[in-house]
Amino acid sequence: MSEITNKDRASWAADALVAFKASHQCDTDEVANIKDLITDLLHLARREHGVTMSDDLYHLTRSAADMHFAEAIEDPEE
């Protein structure tokens, strides 16, 4: 199996964004749509997966941002 790149990850996210936009009326601004998807994922984490509103929710978003930066540094295509 080949190494997963950030191009792969971005493609998976693009597929998720397409599905998200197909499920309801969205903004014409793609960055706003990404923000809405992230926000809705946080609602899912809180409501369905036990992530609390305070520290856990902040930790989830912070660790996701940290993971993004680490993957950006590690990916030779960046």
C-alpha positions as CSV (number, residue, x, y, z in Angstrom):
1,M,0.0,0.0,0.0
2,S,1.3,3.4,-0.9
3,E,1.9,6.2,1.6
4,I,-1.1,8.4,2.4
5,T,-0.5,12.0,1.4
6,N,-2.2,15.2,2.3
7,K,-3.5,15.3,-1.3
8,D,-5.4,12.0,-0.4
9,R,-6.6,13.5,2.9
10,A,-7.8,16.7,1.1
11,S,-9.6,14.5,-1.5
12,W,-11.4,12.6,1.3
13,A,-12.4,15.9,2.9
14,A,-13.7,17.2,-0.5
15,D,-15.9,14.1,-0.8
16,A,-17.3,14.7,2.7
17,L,-17.9,18.4,1.8
18,V,-19.8,17.4,-1.4
19,A,-22.0,15.0,0.7
20,F,-22.5,17.7,3.3
21,K,-23.6,20.3,0.7
22,A,-25.9,17.8,-0.9
23,S,-27.7,17.2,2.4
24,H,-28.9,20.8,2.9
25,Q,-28.8,24.3,1.5
26,C,-25.3,25.8,1.7
27,D,-23.6,29.0,1.3
28,T,-21.9,29.9,-2.0
29,D,-18.7,30.6,0.0
30,E,-16.7,27.3,0.2
31,V,-14.8,28.4,3.3
32,A,-18.1,29.1,5.0
33,N,-19.3,25.6,4.0
34,I,-16.1,24.0,5.5
35,K,-16.7,26.0,8.7
36,D,-20.3,24.8,8.8
37,L,-19.2,21.1,8.3
38,I,-16.6,21.4,11.1
39,T,-19.2,23.0,13.4
40,D,-21.7,20.2,12.6
41,L,-19.0,17.5,13.3
42,L,-18.5,19.2,16.7
43,H,-22.2,18.9,17.3
44,L,-22.0,15.2,16.4
45,A,-19.1,14.7,18.7
46,R,-20.9,16.4,21.6
47,R,-24.3,14.9,21.1
48,E,-23.5,11.3,20.0
49,H,-20.0,10.6,21.2
50,G,-19.7,12.1,24.7
51,V,-17.4,15.0,24.0
52,T,-18.2,17.7,26.5
53,M,-18.8,21.4,25.8
54,S,-15.8,22.7,27.7
55,D,-12.4,21.1,27.8
56,D,-13.1,18.0,25.6
57,L,-14.5,20.0,22.7
58,Y,-11.6,22.5,22.9
59,H,-9.1,19.6,23.1
60,L,-10.7,17.9,20.1
61,T,-10.4,21.0,17.9
62,R,-6.9,21.8,19.1
63,S,-5.6,18.3,18.6
64,A,-7.2,18.2,15.1
65,A,-5.3,21.4,14.3
66,D,-2.1,20.1,15.7
67,M,-2.5,16.9,13.7
68,H,-3.0,19.0,10.5
69,F,0.2,20.9,11.2
70,A,2.2,17.7,11.9
71,E,0.8,16.0,8.7
72,A,1.7,19.2,6.7
73,I,5.3,19.0,7.9
74,E,5.6,15.3,7.3
75,D,4.2,15.2,3.8
76,P,6.9,15.6,1.2
77,E,4.4,17.1,-1.3
78,E,3.7,20.1,1.0
